[in-house]
Amino acid sequence: MQLQMVDLRGQYRRLKGEIDQAVADVLDSARFIRGPVVAAFEEELAEYVGVTHAIGVANGTDALQIAYMALNIGPGDEVITPSFTFIATAEAAALLGATPIFADIEPDTFNLNPASVASLITPRTRAIVPVHLFGQSADMDPIMALAQEHNLAVIEDNAQAIGATYKGRWTGSMGRMSICSFFPSKNLGAYGDGGAILTNDPDLAGRVRMITNHGGSHKYFNEIVGLNSRLDALQAAILRVKLRHLGDFTELRRQAAARYDQLLSRAMTIRTPPRASWGQHVFHQYTLRTPARDELATHLESRGVPYGIYYPVPLHRQSVFAGEAPVPELPATDAASHQVLSLPMHTELTDEQQVYIAEAVQEHVHRTAT
């Protein structure tokens, strides 16, 4: 059986007519940089997330760096991020000379632990960056309360959770700014790199637009130091098509997650993804926890079942961030990094494929129990 972590080819076949026409329209217009298609996507994305401004950029990492730049975060400043996430969240701050400060996670949701954040705030702290990991919102109310108490910015890293909710609000709509990634494997994925920054603050939106365009609001007139980071029109055209289907795709992911839950309900040593009470999960990943993670991975490999381990080395243990300070104590993060394993999750999963995958997991559980 042919299995993939993400079936981009199958999803393209589902949307082929719409996407081919959208791409052909851009090619015919020859408006490849900025232009009406990009503007239309930005407007539609802002409306979907429930904010007033969206600015397309070249990729999700650029989106993080530009968000930090827009807030003038730099040398001497600290940014609190989870350690259990992809490196971009911290890397973008470090590129500007700021110091990423790593907080622990909640063991159930894998998301930022507000109590850990509170213990790390210092006079140098400028921002808190919750990552809505694997498709589920962080617990935003206590994070926002901490930010208000200490006059800090909140930048939501919404790269994995577009379409998720928190107490009736969309992820990406609660912080001072938020970012999206449109990497092809994301729930809303382009056919190349892409990203966006979202905000309700018109002044910040204007500053972000300047930064993305070499620091100028008019051609050849540069007011601040910026960079060149733009979402191109071909990607925007593809994303416009896929955004129209995002609600349906989210429902397909939720149905697939529910099938996994049922199929794995008797796998006693496997913990399936919990759902936080405060919102709806969009299942960018379907992530299991098991103390025998490496053994399970070896067994799945023998059965031809792809899997992902996100993330085997948390950021506070990466050599790039090793310094004179001692490694922080982040027990929930360290435990998760040794126990997590993600199964294939995408919009094209069939019942037959999921039964095969679940049977392979159950075989491992049975073997380790006897």
C-alpha positions as CSV (number, residue, x, y, z in Angstrom):
1,M,0.0,0.0,0.0
2,Q,1.4,3.4,-1.0
3,L,1.2,5.8,2.0
4,Q,2.4,9.3,2.4
5,M,2.6,11.7,5.3
6,V,1.0,14.4,3.1
7,D,-0.7,13.6,-0.2
8,L,-0.2,16.9,-2.2
9,R,-0.7,15.2,-5.5
10,G,-4.1,13.8,-4.5
11,Q,-5.2,17.2,-3.2
12,Y,-4.0,18.9,-6.5
13,R,-6.1,16.4,-8.5
14,R,-9.1,17.3,-6.4
15,L,-8.7,21.1,-7.2
16,K,-6.9,20.8,-10.6
17,G,-9.5,22.7,-12.7
18,E,-9.6,25.6,-10.4
19,I,-5.9,25.8,-9.7
20,D,-4.9,25.5,-13.4
21,Q,-7.3,28.2,-14.3
22,A,-6.0,30.5,-11.5
23,V,-2.4,30.0,-12.6
24,A,-3.3,30.5,-16.2
25,D,-5.0,33.8,-15.4
26,V,-1.8,35.1,-13.7
27,L,0.4,34.0,-16.5
28,D,-1.9,35.7,-19.0
29,S,-1.8,38.9,-16.9
30,A,2.0,38.9,-16.5
31,R,1.4,40.5,-13.1
32,F,3.8,38.3,-11.0
33,I,4.9,40.6,-8.2
34,R,2.2,42.1,-5.9
35,G,-0.7,43.2,-8.1
36,P,-4.4,42.5,-7.8
37,V,-4.3,38.8,-7.1
38,V,-2.0,39.2,-4.1
39,A,-4.1,42.1,-2.9
40,A,-7.3,40.0,-3.2
41,F,-5.7,37.1,-1.3
42,E,-4.6,39.4,1.5
43,E,-8.1,40.8,1.8
44,E,-9.7,37.3,1.8
45,L,-7.1,36.0,4.3
46,A,-7.7,38.9,6.7
47,E,-11.4,38.3,6.5
48,Y,-11.1,34.6,7.2
49,V,-8.9,35.1,10.3
50,G,-11.0,38.0,11.5
51,V,-8.4,40.8,11.4
52,T,-8.2,44.0,9.3
53,H,-4.8,43.6,7.7
54,A,-2.9,40.8,6.1
55,I,0.4,41.2,4.3
56,G,1.8,38.4,2.2
57,V,5.5,37.6,2.5
58,A,8.0,35.1,1.0
59,N,7.8,32.5,3.7
60,G,6.8,31.9,7.3
61,T,10.3,32.5,8.7
62,D,10.4,35.9,7.0
63,A,7.0,36.6,8.6
64,L,8.4,36.0,12.0
65,Q,11.5,38.1,11.4
66,I,9.5,41.0,9.9
67,A,7.0,40.9,12.8
68,Y,10.0,41.2,15.3
69,M,11.5,44.0,13.1
70,A,8.1,45.9,13.1
71,L,8.2,45.9,16.9
72,N,11.9,47.1,16.9
73,I,13.0,43.9,18.7
74,G,16.8,43.6,18.6
75,P,20.0,43.4,20.7
76,G,19.4,43.3,24.4
77,D,15.7,42.2,24.0
78,E,14.3,38.9,25.1
79,V,11.5,37.0,23.4
80,I,9.7,34.1,25.2
81,T,9.0,31.1,23.0
82,P,8.3,27.5,23.5
83,S,11.3,25.2,23.2
84,F,9.1,22.4,21.7
85,T,8.6,23.8,18.2
86,F,10.4,24.3,14.9
87,I,13.5,26.5,15.1
88,A,12.1,29.4,13.0
89,T,10.3,30.9,15.9
90,A,13.5,31.4,17.9
91,E,15.9,31.7,14.9
92,A,14.1,34.8,13.6
93,A,14.6,36.6,16.9
94,A,18.3,35.5,17.2
95,L,18.9,36.8,13.6
96,L,18.1,40.3,14.9
97,G,20.3,40.0,17.9
98,A,17.5,39.3,20.4
99,T,17.7,36.4,22.9
100,P,15.0,33.7,22.7
101,I,14.0,32.5,26.2
102,F,12.6,29.0,26.2
103,A,9.5,28.2,28.1
104,D,8.0,24.8,28.9
105,I,4.8,23.3,27.5
106,E,1.6,21.9,28.8
107,P,2.0,18.1,28.6
108,D,-1.5,17.6,27.3
109,T,-1.6,20.1,24.4
110,F,2.1,20.5,23.7
111,N,1.5,24.3,23.8
112,L,3.1,27.1,25.8
113,N,2.6,26.8,29.6
114,P,1.5,30.2,30.9
115,A,3.0,29.5,34.3
116,S,6.4,28.8,32.8
117,V,6.1,32.0,30.7
118,A,5.3,34.0,33.9
119,S,8.4,32.8,35.6
120,L,10.7,33.9,32.7
121,I,9.5,37.5,32.3
122,T,12.3,40.1,33.0
123,P,12.7,43.8,32.3
124,R,14.3,42.8,29.0
125,T,11.3,40.8,27.8
126,R,9.6,42.4,24.8
127,A,7.3,39.7,23.4
128,I,5.6,36.4,24.0
129,V,5.3,34.1,21.0
130,P,2.8,31.3,21.5
131,V,2.9,28.6,18.9
132,H,-0.4,26.9,18.1
133,L,1.3,23.5,17.7
134,F,0.1,20.6,15.6
135,G,-3.2,22.5,14.9
136,Q,-4.5,23.3,18.4
137,S,-4.6,26.7,20.0
138,A,-2.5,27.6,23.0
139,D,-4.3,28.7,26.1
140,M,-4.5,32.4,25.1
141,D,-6.4,34.1,27.9
142,P,-3.6,33.8,30.6
143,I,-1.0,34.5,28.0
144,M,-2.8,37.7,27.0
145,A,-3.2,38.6,30.6
146,L,0.5,38.3,31.3
147,A,1.2,40.4,28.2
148,Q,-1.1,43.2,29.4
149,E,0.3,43.1,32.9
150,H,3.9,43.5,31.7
151,N,3.2,45.6,28.6
152,L,4.4,42.9,26.2
153,A,3.5,42.2,22.6
154,V,2.0,38.8,21.7
155,I,2.9,37.4,18.3
156,E,0.9,34.3,17.5
157,D,2.8,31.7,15.5
158,N,-0.1,30.3,13.6
159,A,1.9,28.4,11.0
160,Q,0.3,25.1,11.9
161,A,-3.2,26.0,13.1
162,I,-5.1,28.3,10.6
163,G,-8.8,27.6,11.0
164,A,-8.4,26.5,14.7
165,T,-10.4,28.3,17.4
166,Y,-10.0,29.4,21.0
167,K,-13.2,30.2,22.9
168,G,-14.9,31.2,19.7
169,R,-12.1,33.2,18.2
170,W,-9.8,32.2,15.3
171,T,-6.2,31.5,16.1
172,G,-4.2,34.4,14.6
173,S,-6.7,37.0,15.7
174,M,-5.9,37.5,19.3
175,G,-2.3,38.8,19.5
176,R,-0.9,42.2,18.5
177,M,0.3,40.3,15.4
178,S,0.2,36.8,14.0
179,I,2.0,34.9,11.3
180,C,1.1,32.2,8.8
181,S,3.2,29.8,6.8
182,F,2.1,28.5,3.5
183,F,4.7,25.8,3.1
184,P,3.2,23.1,0.9
185,S,2.5,20.6,3.7
186,K,0.6,23.2,5.8
187,N,-3.2,23.0,6.1
188,L,-3.3,26.0,3.8
189,G,-0.3,25.3,1.6
190,A,1.1,26.9,-1.5
191,Y,3.0,25.2,-4.3
192,G,6.2,26.7,-3.1
193,D,7.1,29.0,-0.2
194,G,4.9,31.7,1.2
195,G,3.8,33.4,4.4
196,A,1.8,36.2,5.8
197,I,1.7,38.7,8.8
198,L,-1.7,39.7,10.2
199,T,-2.7,42.5,12.6
200,N,-5.5,44.8,13.6
201,D,-3.1,47.7,14.0
202,P,-2.9,49.9,10.9
203,D,0.4,51.5,12.0
204,L,2.0,48.1,12.4
205,A,0.5,47.0,9.1
206,G,2.0,50.0,7.3
207,R,5.4,49.4,8.9
208,V,5.3,45.7,7.9
209,R,4.6,46.7,4.3
210,M,7.5,49.0,4.3
211,I,9.9,46.4,5.8
212,T,8.9,43.9,3.1
213,N,9.6,46.4,0.4
214,H,13.2,47.4,1.2
215,G,12.0,49.8,3.9
216,G,10.1,52.2,1.6
217,S,6.5,53.1,1.0
218,H,7.3,54.5,-2.5
219,K,9.7,53.1,-5.1
220,Y,13.3,54.4,-4.6
221,F,12.4,56.3,-1.4
222,N,13.6,54.2,1.6
223,E,12.8,55.3,5.1
224,I,13.9,52.4,7.3
225,V,16.1,49.3,6.9
226,G,14.0,46.6,5.3
227,L,14.3,43.6,3.1
228,N,12.8,42.0,0.1
229,S,10.1,39.5,1.1
230,R,7.0,39.2,-1.1
231,L,4.3,36.6,-1.7
232,D,4.3,36.2,-5.5
233,A,1.1,36.3,-7.5
234,L,1.2,32.7,-8.7
235,Q,1.3,31.4,-5.1
236,A,-1.4,33.9,-4.1
237,A,-3.6,32.6,-6.9
238,I,-3.2,29.0,-5.7
239,L,-3.8,30.1,-2.1
240,R,-7.0,31.9,-3.1
241,V,-8.4,28.7,-4.5
242,K,-7.3,26.6,-1.5
243,L,-8.6,29.1,1.0
244,R,-12.1,28.7,-0.4
245,H,-11.8,25.0,0.4
246,L,-10.1,25.3,3.7
247,G,-13.3,24.7,5.8
248,D,-14.0,21.5,3.9
249,F,-10.4,20.4,4.2
250,T,-10.4,21.1,7.9
251,E,-13.5,18.9,8.3
252,L,-11.8,16.0,6.4
253,R,-8.8,16.3,8.8
254,R,-11.1,16.2,11.8
255,Q,-12.9,13.1,10.4
256,A,-9.6,11.4,9.8
257,A,-8.5,12.2,13.4
258,A,-11.8,10.8,14.7
259,R,-11.2,7.6,12.7
260,Y,-7.7,7.2,14.1
261,D,-9.1,7.8,17.6
262,Q,-11.6,4.9,17.1
263,L,-9.1,2.6,15.5
264,L,-6.5,3.1,18.2
265,S,-8.9,3.2,21.2
266,R,-7.7,-0.2,22.5
267,A,-4.0,0.6,22.1
268,M,-3.4,0.9,25.8
269,T,0.2,2.1,25.7
270,I,-0.6,4.8,23.0
271,R,-1.9,8.2,23.9
272,T,-3.9,9.8,21.1
273,P,-4.1,13.6,20.7
274,P,-6.2,15.2,23.4
275,R,-8.6,18.1,22.5
276,A,-8.4,21.1,24.7
277,S,-11.8,22.2,26.1
278,W,-11.3,25.8,24.8
279,G,-11.4,25.3,21.1
280,Q,-11.4,23.2,17.9
281,H,-8.3,21.4,16.6
282,V,-7.4,21.4,12.9
283,F,-5.0,18.5,13.0
284,H,-2.0,19.7,11.1
285,Q,-0.4,16.7,12.7
286,Y,-2.0,13.6,14.4
287,T,0.6,13.1,17.2
288,L,0.7,10.1,19.4
289,R,2.6,9.7,22.7
290,T,4.3,6.5,23.8
291,P,7.2,5.7,26.0
292,A,8.3,3.2,23.3
293,R,8.4,5.8,20.5
294,D,11.6,4.5,18.9
295,E,10.4,0.9,18.9
296,L,7.1,2.0,17.3
297,A,9.0,4.0,14.7
298,T,11.1,1.0,13.8
299,H,8.0,-1.2,13.5
300,L,6.1,1.3,11.3
301,E,9.1,1.5,9.0
302,S,9.1,-2.2,8.6
303,R,5.4,-2.1,7.6
304,G,5.9,0.8,5.1
305,V,4.1,3.3,7.2
306,P,5.6,6.8,7.1
307,Y,5.8,8.8,10.3
308,G,7.2,12.1,11.6
309,I,8.9,13.0,14.8
310,Y,8.2,16.6,15.6
311,Y,10.5,17.4,17.5
312,P,13.3,15.0,18.5
313,V,15.7,17.8,19.8
314,P,13.9,20.7,21.5
315,L,15.3,24.2,21.0
316,H,16.8,24.6,24.5
317,R,19.0,21.5,23.7
318,Q,20.1,22.6,20.2
319,S,23.8,23.4,19.9
320,V,23.0,26.7,18.1
321,F,21.5,28.1,21.3
322,A,24.1,26.7,23.7
323,G,25.8,29.5,25.6
324,E,27.2,30.3,29.0
325,A,23.9,30.0,30.8
326,P,22.9,26.6,32.1
327,V,20.4,24.6,30.1
328,P,16.9,25.4,31.4
329,E,14.8,22.8,33.2
330,L,11.9,22.1,30.9
331,P,10.6,18.6,32.0
332,A,7.4,18.5,29.9
333,T,9.3,19.5,26.8
334,D,12.1,16.9,27.3
335,A,9.5,14.2,27.9
336,A,7.5,15.1,24.8
337,S,10.6,15.1,22.6
338,H,11.3,11.4,23.5
339,Q,7.7,10.2,23.2
340,V,6.0,11.9,20.3
341,L,5.3,10.4,16.9
342,S,3.0,11.7,14.2
343,L,1.0,9.5,11.8
344,P,0.1,10.4,8.2
345,M,-2.5,13.2,8.2
346,H,-3.9,14.9,5.2
347,T,-7.2,15.5,3.3
348,E,-6.9,12.4,1.0
349,L,-6.6,9.7,3.6
350,T,-8.9,6.7,3.0
351,D,-10.6,4.4,5.4
352,E,-8.5,1.5,4.1
353,Q,-5.2,3.4,4.6
354,Q,-6.1,4.4,8.1
355,V,-7.1,0.8,9.0
356,Y,-3.7,-0.4,7.7
357,I,-1.8,2.3,9.6
358,A,-3.8,1.6,12.8
359,E,-3.2,-2.2,12.5
360,A,0.5,-1.6,12.3
361,V,0.4,0.5,15.5
362,Q,-1.7,-2.2,17.2
363,E,0.8,-4.9,16.2
364,H,3.5,-3.0,17.9
365,V,1.4,-2.6,21.1
366,H,0.5,-6.3,21.1
367,R,4.1,-7.3,20.7
368,T,5.4,-5.1,23.5
369,A,2.6,-6.3,25.8
370,T,3.5,-10.0,25.4
